[in-house]
Amino acid sequence: MNYNNQYSPGPFAGLPVVTKNIIIINVIMYLATLAFETVNIDLVKLFGLHYYLADDFKPHQFITYIFMHGGFSHILFNMLGVYIFGQVLEQVWGPKRYLIFYILTGLGAALAQYIIMHFEITEVLDIFNQHINSRNLDTSQRAEFINQKYEYLNKHVIIGASGSLFGLLGGFGMLFPNRELYLYFFIPIKAKWLVILYGGFEIFSGLQNNPTDNVAHFAHIGGLLVGIALVLFWRKDRNHFY
């Protein structure tokens, strides 16, 4: 099968069903987040992925976080990526396999960021626990440290479809390695080099550990690696892959 001849993105109305609905759900959730903010209801608190020790953590957040976004540019670029890459992969795999791919890459992204988050949070929690268990504190001081501890835990939230998007990029790069894309809409680059470029940038940015950087770089790496791994795994059974 010649994949390179199949790449033909169409208008929104012609999008495959899963890709179309992913975009619709994301837009609805973004608009709902803005609307509920006006009545002091925080949907990110309910549906963003929190650390498992946080009071706000709920298991469903491992899925719902994929459909939450923190700003217009955040959702715009993520949905543009889903539009470009998602429809192609859904046409190749069909809706069921494509949806599985999208969700699994999102879970892989969450797991990767969770691992990094765990090491960062554990160090701070040890300090909090030392204060809380100190015999030099009275009841009110200990209660204040406990409140600060849980406020700290609750503020660590992962949102966005970026992990799944990087999975789509990885899958696209594996199936269409020599397909020419346009970086920033005007720089031509083959898909395989785009995957390597973005992957390297995310690793570099993640290792920088810039305190002012609120991007979940390791979630991007996790989604990318899971996407590549799934394609390699599915390729082993070519009779059922397409």
C-alpha positions, 0 to 999 in steps of 0.5 A: 500500500502506498501511503504517500498517495493517500495524504489528502486532507479535506474540509472539516465537513469531510473529516472522519467521524472520530477526528471530527468529534475529538475536535468538537468535544475539545472546542465544547469543553474549552468554551464550557470552561470559559463559561463556567469561570463566570460563575466561579466553577473551575472545570479544570479542577474537575477534569484536569489530571491531578497528582494522585495524592491531591484532594482534587484527583479523580481516576476519570481525569486520566481521560478527561484531561486530554480534552481540556485546554488552558488558552486559545492558542493552546487549543488552536494549535492542538486542534490544528495538529489533530486536523492535519494528522488525525484524519490521515491516520483515521483513514488508514486505520479506521475509527476504532483503532484510531480512537484506541491510538489517540487514548493510549497515547494520551495515557502514555503522555500522562504516565510520563509526566506523572513520573517526572511530577512524582520526583519533583513533588516528593522532594517538596512533600518531604519538607512539608512532612518534616514541618508537620511532624515537628514537635515544635509546632502548635496545633494551629501551625501544624494545621496551616502546614497541612493546608499548604501541603494540599494546596501545593498538591492540588495546583499540579494539573496536567491538561491538553491534547498535546500528548496525544498530538505528539502520538499522532505526529509519531504515528504519521512519521512512521507511516509517511516518513518522507511526506513533506510537511511545512514547519511554521507553514512555510519551511518544508521538512520531511515528516521523519525529520519533523518527528526527530526535531520536535522529539529532540526539542522536547527532551532538551526543554524538559531537561532544562527544568526551567521554573518559568516553563509550564509546558509538560514536555515529558508528556509530549515525549511520552505521547510520541514514544507510545505512538511510535511503539504502537505503530511498531507493535501493530506492524507485526500483524500486517494481516490485521493492521490495515 
